Amino acid sequence: NTTDSMLFKPTTFSHDMESGIISRIPVSLPLKVLKYFTLSTAINFTDRMYFKSLRKYWVDTSATSGYVAIDTIPGFNNLFDFSMSTSLSTKIYGMLRFKKGFLRAVRHVMTPSVGFAYVPDFGNEKWGYTGHYYDTAGRAVMYSKYGGPGFLYGAPGTQKVGNINFSLANTLEIKVRSRKDTVTGLKKIPLIQNFTISGNYDFARDSLRMSNLYLSGRTTLWKGLTVQYASVLNPYVVDSVGRLINKTEWQVNHRLFRMDNSSWNVSFNFNLSDKDFKKEKKKSKKQEAAEKKILKGTPETEANDILNNPQNYLNWDVSWSLNLSYHFTYTNVKDFVNQVWSPRKTLVQTLGFSGQVNITPNWKFTFRSGWDFTNNQLSYTSVNLYRNLNCWEMRFSWIPIGPRKSWNFTINIKASILQDLKLTKKKDFRDNY
């Protein structure tokens, strides 16, 4: 049943009469609060039904040792558990305008969000899902009555959760003068596409309640050049062996956080093809009709994949193309060695290149390779040759170097309904071992 404010999703129901029955009911409730806030609440109910349970008890074999005996108790058992979460979010806009000069406006958007999640401790014996026995030393040992291979759907969790989570997402962009835009005369440039700060505080824990503070950011400096940043800040100090203790960095070192690790990732992609040297022409109605006709005769899943992932398919309209990519990754991780925090820095650089050439109207050659600056060697390299045989097609793939060195030759019918009708010859890389 659905209304404007509440959504009851379909119940998930499955069963195995030998192992039990399980049903899940998710409920979500999105609301607008005071016009500018969005309040989202979700409750998940799970019901498990078993036709047996376990009882464990300790059997003393001597004054200092013994073993755990297990009895299977037949009978109907209903295990019910639930979890709840709610979040409140909004958007805050800030704009700074300039009447003169190259820079005309600066726009900052903040998206703060705060939420609460609660899961009871179903390991408490008041729920009846667990039991305990006493060993020879008189120590109480808790066990689950529904744990083991005979209980397919498991049992409710035994860890209580009651945390407040928070996040703050930021975007920053500017507007500058542009002669190319004949309508507004302005151009929008994103400086920060997303910079997010997030963490949580768990009231249910007896210590170390504050989580790490996570920072992540992403921006595109210009077309093809992307920069990503991430770091983890820890609010607690460690003891002499590197274990976290329940003392904050502020109490000991008079600082809010300690940086555990950080990483920078810079990637650049450049594409060039014969179409870049041709004037872009609007597709005629005849061409559009031909493309629709091709997709119409294709199964729906395959047609959607062609539209969403054109790079995975051969495009005969492109006579040649070349793609260059560069990836730079820098990580700085702090390890606790010999009672001292020592940084472990890693730098990875790779240059990749790939392309394709139409040798003839029915022959296509594609390649892919790269250079690993860290190891000073070629990265994954592959060479592919394709031949169009009308209703049939031929493919030859070759990986000449590296641990995956292999080749594969295939002749097959194009129609997906007859995809199993093919001839294949290959040498798998596993044969090298």
PLY file of the C-alpha trace (Angstrom):
ply
format ascii 1.0
element vertex 433
property float x
property float y
property float z
element edge 432
property int vertex1
property int vertex2
end_header
0.00 0.00 0.00
1.37 3.44 -0.92
0.42 6.96 0.11
2.03 10.36 -0.42
4.03 10.10 2.79
4.58 6.45 3.62
5.80 3.54 1.56
5.42 -0.11 2.58
7.71 -2.05 0.32
6.77 -5.61 -0.66
7.54 -8.20 1.97
10.45 -10.48 1.16
9.41 -14.04 1.97
11.40 -17.24 1.60
11.32 -20.62 3.22
13.03 -23.96 3.60
10.86 -26.24 5.67
13.88 -28.09 7.02
15.79 -24.93 7.93
12.99 -22.46 8.63
11.00 -19.54 7.23
11.98 -15.87 7.00
10.04 -12.74 6.06
11.25 -9.13 5.86
9.13 -5.97 5.90
10.87 -2.65 5.12
8.94 0.57 5.83
10.11 4.05 4.78
8.57 7.42 5.61
9.92 10.58 3.88
8.49 13.91 5.10
8.99 17.61 4.46
9.53 19.51 7.72
9.21 23.30 8.00
9.39 23.56 4.20
13.20 23.44 3.98
14.05 20.16 5.75
13.67 16.54 4.65
13.04 13.94 7.36
13.48 10.31 6.30
12.62 7.44 8.59
13.09 3.74 7.87
12.09 0.70 9.92
13.01 -2.88 9.00
11.21 -5.85 10.50
12.49 -9.42 10.20
10.65 -12.53 11.33
12.32 -15.96 11.44
10.50 -19.20 12.13
12.35 -22.37 13.09
11.11 -25.79 14.03
13.90 -26.59 16.43
16.34 -24.93 18.85
19.61 -25.80 20.56
20.41 -26.26 24.23
24.05 -26.35 25.31
25.38 -27.44 28.68
28.74 -28.20 30.22
29.78 -31.74 31.09
32.64 -32.07 33.60
35.08 -34.86 32.82
37.45 -33.97 35.64
38.05 -31.25 38.18
39.77 -29.08 35.56
38.28 -30.00 32.19
35.08 -30.88 30.36
33.20 -30.44 27.10
30.10 -28.75 25.69
27.13 -31.03 25.01
24.43 -29.97 22.55
20.80 -31.09 22.51
18.37 -30.37 19.65
14.94 -29.42 20.98
12.06 -29.87 18.48
9.24 -27.33 18.44
8.07 -24.08 16.83
10.20 -20.99 17.50
9.50 -17.44 16.30
12.41 -14.97 16.23
11.51 -11.33 15.70
13.92 -8.40 15.36
13.86 -4.86 14.03
16.04 -1.82 13.34
15.23 1.86 12.96
16.99 4.82 11.36
16.06 8.43 10.75
17.85 11.37 9.13
17.25 15.10 8.74
18.87 17.04 5.90
18.64 20.38 4.13
20.58 22.61 1.72
22.15 25.98 2.49
23.01 28.28 -0.40
25.45 31.18 -0.38
26.09 33.55 -3.29
28.58 36.37 -3.70
28.16 38.56 -6.81
30.52 41.02 -8.50
29.33 43.73 -10.89
32.69 44.26 -12.58
35.71 42.20 -13.53
36.36 38.74 -14.93
34.93 36.97 -11.85
31.17 37.58 -11.62
29.92 35.23 -8.89
30.94 32.67 -6.27
28.38 30.06 -5.21
28.71 27.77 -2.18
26.21 24.99 -1.41
26.30 23.09 1.88
24.25 19.95 2.53
24.26 19.14 6.25
22.69 15.90 7.43
22.22 14.36 10.88
20.70 10.98 11.63
20.08 8.41 14.31
20.19 4.62 14.04
19.01 2.17 16.69
19.26 -1.61 16.93
18.47 -3.36 20.26
20.73 -6.01 21.75
18.86 -9.18 20.85
21.58 -11.16 22.60
20.03 -10.17 25.93
18.42 -13.24 27.47
15.14 -11.35 27.98
14.42 -11.87 24.27
14.86 -15.62 24.66
17.18 -16.04 21.66
20.28 -16.88 23.70
21.16 -19.02 26.70
24.17 -19.61 28.90
25.97 -22.38 30.73
28.69 -22.47 33.38
32.01 -24.16 32.72
34.22 -25.93 35.26
35.69 -22.63 36.45
32.19 -21.26 37.08
32.33 -18.77 34.22
29.08 -18.00 32.38
29.30 -18.65 28.62
26.57 -17.23 26.39
25.46 -19.10 23.26
22.84 -18.68 20.54
19.95 -21.14 20.52
19.68 -20.73 16.76
23.29 -20.75 15.57
24.83 -23.43 13.39
24.50 -25.14 10.01
20.90 -26.21 10.62
19.66 -22.61 10.86
19.74 -21.18 7.35
18.58 -17.66 8.18
20.76 -17.08 11.25
19.59 -15.28 14.37
19.08 -11.65 15.47
22.25 -9.71 16.19
23.80 -9.51 19.62
25.32 -6.02 19.33
23.38 -2.97 20.41
23.64 0.09 18.16
22.53 3.59 19.08
24.59 6.08 17.11
24.19 9.59 15.83
25.71 10.03 12.40
26.47 13.33 10.73
27.83 14.61 7.43
28.44 17.90 5.68
28.78 17.98 1.89
30.09 21.06 0.08
30.20 22.27 -3.50
31.89 25.46 -4.68
31.71 27.01 -8.13
32.36 30.34 -9.80
30.95 32.20 -12.78
33.28 34.05 -15.13
32.84 36.03 -18.32
32.78 33.98 -21.52
32.51 35.12 -25.10
31.41 31.67 -26.23
28.12 31.93 -24.33
26.04 34.32 -26.42
22.98 34.06 -24.15
24.24 34.99 -20.67
27.87 35.81 -21.44
28.90 33.75 -18.41
30.59 30.40 -17.89
30.24 28.17 -14.82
33.45 26.59 -13.44
33.27 24.03 -10.60
36.11 24.41 -8.07
34.90 21.73 -5.63
32.32 19.28 -6.92
31.99 17.47 -3.61
33.87 17.77 -0.33
32.30 15.72 2.46
33.03 15.43 6.19
31.33 12.54 8.00
31.40 10.49 11.20
29.23 9.11 13.99
28.93 8.85 17.77
27.67 5.56 19.26
25.93 5.97 22.63
25.55 2.21 22.98
29.28 1.58 23.38
30.96 1.73 26.76
34.14 3.32 25.34
35.61 4.75 22.11
32.19 6.10 21.21
33.40 8.60 18.64
34.21 7.17 15.21
36.96 8.31 12.90
36.33 11.51 10.98
36.28 10.84 7.25
37.13 13.53 4.69
36.74 13.07 0.95
36.72 15.47 -1.97
36.46 15.45 -5.74
36.75 18.08 -8.44
37.32 18.37 -12.19
39.85 21.09 -12.97
39.05 20.94 -16.67
37.67 18.40 -19.11
39.42 15.09 -18.60
41.42 16.09 -15.49
39.97 14.86 -12.17
41.41 15.19 -8.67
40.24 13.12 -5.68
41.25 13.41 -2.04
40.52 11.30 1.04
41.81 11.14 4.61
40.94 9.53 7.94
41.30 11.42 11.25
41.31 9.53 14.57
40.11 11.26 17.79
41.75 8.75 20.20
45.34 8.09 21.25
47.07 4.71 21.32
49.02 2.94 24.05
52.61 1.68 23.91
51.67 -1.29 21.70
49.53 0.67 19.23
46.07 -0.15 20.63
43.41 2.55 20.93
42.61 3.64 24.48
39.68 5.63 25.81
41.54 8.95 25.91
41.09 11.64 23.30
43.85 13.38 21.41
42.73 16.62 23.03
43.26 15.24 26.55
46.78 14.00 25.81
48.21 16.04 22.91
45.89 19.09 22.91
44.73 18.52 19.37
41.37 17.37 18.06
42.46 14.55 15.74
45.41 12.48 14.59
45.69 11.80 10.86
45.88 8.04 10.25
46.11 8.12 6.46
45.51 10.28 3.44
45.49 9.79 -0.31
45.53 11.88 -3.47
44.43 10.62 -6.86
44.88 12.56 -10.09
43.59 11.14 -13.37
43.71 12.57 -16.86
41.99 11.26 -19.98
42.44 12.47 -23.55
40.44 11.13 -26.50
41.15 11.76 -30.16
39.41 10.32 -33.23
38.69 11.07 -36.85
35.39 12.70 -35.80
37.34 15.49 -34.08
38.54 16.62 -37.49
35.12 16.54 -39.08
32.31 19.01 -38.76
29.55 17.58 -36.63
26.54 16.92 -38.79
23.07 16.44 -37.49
21.82 12.92 -38.00
19.25 12.59 -40.73
15.90 11.01 -40.01
16.96 8.09 -42.20
20.07 7.44 -40.03
18.10 7.70 -36.79
15.48 5.30 -38.15
18.22 2.82 -39.14
19.76 2.94 -35.64
16.37 2.44 -33.99
15.71 -0.49 -36.31
18.98 -2.16 -35.25
18.22 -1.71 -31.56
14.61 -2.81 -32.07
15.77 -6.22 -33.25
18.10 -6.56 -30.28
17.02 -8.08 -26.95
16.06 -5.39 -24.42
18.92 -6.14 -22.01
21.49 -6.07 -24.82
20.04 -2.87 -26.33
20.23 -1.12 -22.95
23.82 -2.29 -22.53
24.73 -0.92 -25.96
23.22 2.48 -25.11
24.75 2.66 -21.62
28.17 1.12 -22.38
29.06 1.94 -26.00
32.78 1.49 -25.25
32.26 -2.29 -24.94
31.03 -2.59 -28.53
32.65 -2.10 -31.92
31.77 1.20 -33.53
32.31 1.05 -37.28
31.43 4.74 -37.68
34.81 5.64 -36.13
37.67 5.01 -38.58
40.33 5.45 -35.92
40.59 6.62 -32.33
43.27 7.04 -29.67
42.80 7.29 -25.92
45.51 8.38 -23.48
45.10 8.17 -19.71
47.36 9.06 -16.82
46.77 8.06 -13.20
48.72 9.36 -10.23
48.05 8.02 -6.71
49.81 9.13 -3.56
49.02 7.54 -0.17
50.44 8.35 3.23
49.65 5.77 5.91
51.00 6.05 9.45
52.08 2.77 11.08
52.85 2.34 14.78
56.29 0.67 14.82
58.55 0.43 17.88
56.28 2.79 19.84
56.71 5.48 17.18
54.34 6.64 14.43
56.23 6.26 11.16
54.77 7.30 7.79
54.57 4.77 4.97
54.34 6.63 1.67
53.34 5.03 -1.62
53.48 6.59 -5.07
51.91 4.91 -8.10
51.97 6.33 -11.63
50.58 4.66 -14.73
50.22 5.83 -18.30
47.67 3.99 -20.39
46.92 4.11 -24.09
44.40 2.35 -26.27
42.94 2.75 -29.72
41.30 1.26 -32.76
41.76 1.35 -36.54
39.44 0.23 -39.33
41.88 -1.53 -41.68
39.11 -2.20 -44.22
35.30 -1.89 -44.04
35.22 -5.39 -42.48
38.50 -5.55 -40.55
39.07 -3.74 -37.25
42.23 -3.67 -35.12
42.19 -2.59 -31.46
44.93 -2.43 -28.85
45.43 -1.56 -25.19
48.59 -1.13 -23.13
50.35 1.19 -20.70
53.47 1.92 -18.73
53.87 1.38 -14.99
56.34 3.99 -13.72
56.59 2.32 -10.32
57.83 -1.03 -11.67
59.29 0.41 -14.91
57.52 -2.06 -17.16
54.57 -2.41 -19.50
51.23 -2.88 -17.81
48.39 -5.12 -19.05
48.67 -5.32 -22.85
46.18 -6.80 -25.31
45.85 -6.88 -29.10
42.54 -7.69 -30.80
41.57 -8.35 -34.41
37.95 -8.44 -35.58
36.49 -9.61 -38.91
32.89 -8.99 -39.95
31.51 -12.05 -41.76
27.94 -10.83 -42.34
25.85 -13.16 -40.14
29.05 -14.46 -38.57
32.00 -12.75 -36.92
35.58 -13.66 -36.11
37.65 -12.43 -33.14
41.30 -12.95 -32.24
42.58 -11.69 -28.87
46.20 -11.87 -27.77
47.86 -10.93 -24.48
51.57 -11.12 -25.38
53.23 -10.39 -22.01
52.62 -10.61 -18.28
51.14 -13.25 -15.98
47.92 -13.42 -18.07
49.80 -14.25 -21.29
47.33 -16.07 -23.57
45.45 -16.01 -26.87
41.87 -16.71 -27.96
40.36 -17.30 -31.43
36.58 -17.47 -31.96
34.17 -17.72 -34.90
30.52 -17.39 -33.96
27.05 -16.38 -35.16
26.13 -12.77 -34.31
22.55 -13.51 -33.26
22.39 -13.72 -29.49
19.81 -16.51 -29.64
22.46 -18.70 -31.34
25.43 -17.51 -29.30
26.33 -21.08 -28.30
26.96 -21.98 -31.94
30.69 -21.15 -32.20
34.16 -22.50 -32.78
36.82 -21.60 -30.19
40.54 -22.23 -30.01
42.58 -20.80 -27.17
45.56 -21.04 -24.89
44.61 -19.99 -21.38
47.11 -18.24 -19.12
46.55 -21.02 -16.54
48.20 -23.42 -18.96
51.51 -21.63 -18.27
51.44 -22.94 -14.71
0 1
1 2
2 3
3 4
4 5
5 6
6 7
7 8
8 9
9 10
10 11
11 12
12 13
13 14
14 15
15 16
16 17
17 18
18 19
19 20
20 21
21 22
22 23
23 24
24 25
25 26
26 27
27 28
28 29
29 30
30 31
31 32
32 33
33 34
34 35
35 36
36 37
37 38
38 39
39 40
40 41
41 42
42 43
43 44
44 45
45 46
46 47
47 48
48 49
49 50
50 51
51 52
52 53
53 54
54 55
55 56
56 57
57 58
58 59
59 60
60 61
61 62
62 63
63 64
64 65
65 66
66 67
67 68
68 69
69 70
70 71
71 72
72 73
73 74
74 75
75 76
76 77
77 78
78 79
79 80
80 81
81 82
82 83
83 84
84 85
85 86
86 87
87 88
88 89
89 90
90 91
91 92
92 93
93 94
94 95
95 96
96 97
97 98
98 99
99 100
100 101
101 102
102 103
103 104
104 105
105 106
106 107
107 108
108 109
109 110
110 111
111 112
112 113
113 114
114 115
115 116
116 117
117 118
118 119
119 120
120 121
121 122
122 123
123 124
124 125
125 126
126 127
127 128
128 129
129 130
130 131
131 132
132 133
133 134
134 135
135 136
136 137
137 138
138 139
139 140
140 141
141 142
142 143
143 144
144 145
145 146
146 147
147 148
148 149
149 150
150 151
151 152
152 153
153 154
154 155
155 156
156 157
157 158
158 159
159 160
160 161
161 162
162 163
163 164
164 165
165 166
166 167
167 168
168 169
169 170
170 171
171 172
172 173
173 174
174 175
175 176
176 177
177 178
178 179
179 180
180 181
181 182
182 183
183 184
184 185
185 186
186 187
187 188
188 189
189 190
190 191
191 192
192 193
193 194
194 195
195 196
196 197
197 198
198 199
199 200
200 201
201 202
202 203
203 204
204 205
205 206
206 207
207 208
208 209
209 210
210 211
211 212
212 213
213 214
214 215
215 216
216 217
217 218
218 219
219 220
220 221
221 222
222 223
223 224
224 225
225 226
226 227
227 228
228 229
229 230
230 231
231 232
232 233
233 234
234 235
235 236
236 237
237 238
238 239
239 240
240 241
241 242
242 243
243 244
244 245
245 246
246 247
247 248
248 249
249 250
250 251
251 252
252 253
253 254
254 255
255 256
256 257
257 258
258 259
259 260
260 261
261 262
262 263
263 264
264 265
265 266
266 267
267 268
268 269
269 270
270 271
271 272
272 273
273 274
274 275
275 276
276 277
277 278
278 279
279 280
280 281
281 282
282 283
283 284
284 285
285 286
286 287
287 288
288 289
289 290
290 291
291 292
292 293
293 294
294 295
295 296
296 297
297 298
298 299
299 300
300 301
301 302
302 303
303 304
304 305
305 306
306 307
307 308
308 309
309 310
310 311
311 312
312 313
313 314
314 315
315 316
316 317
317 318
318 319
319 320
320 321
321 322
322 323
323 324
324 325
325 326
326 327
327 328
328 329
329 330
330 331
331 332
332 333
333 334
334 335
335 336
336 337
337 338
338 339
339 340
340 341
341 342
342 343
343 344
344 345
345 346
346 347
347 348
348 349
349 350
350 351
351 352
352 353
353 354
354 355
355 356
356 357
357 358
358 359
359 360
360 361
361 362
362 363
363 364
364 365
365 366
366 367
367 368
368 369
369 370
370 371
371 372
372 373
373 374
374 375
375 376
376 377
377 378
378 379
379 380
380 381
381 382
382 383
383 384
384 385
385 386
386 387
387 388
388 389
389 390
390 391
391 392
392 393
393 394
394 395
395 396
396 397
397 398
398 399
399 400
400 401
401 402
402 403
403 404
404 405
405 406
406 407
407 408
408 409
409 410
410 411
411 412
412 413
413 414
414 415
415 416
416 417
417 418
418 419
419 420
420 421
421 422
422 423
423 424
424 425
425 426
426 427
427 428
428 429
429 430
430 431
431 432
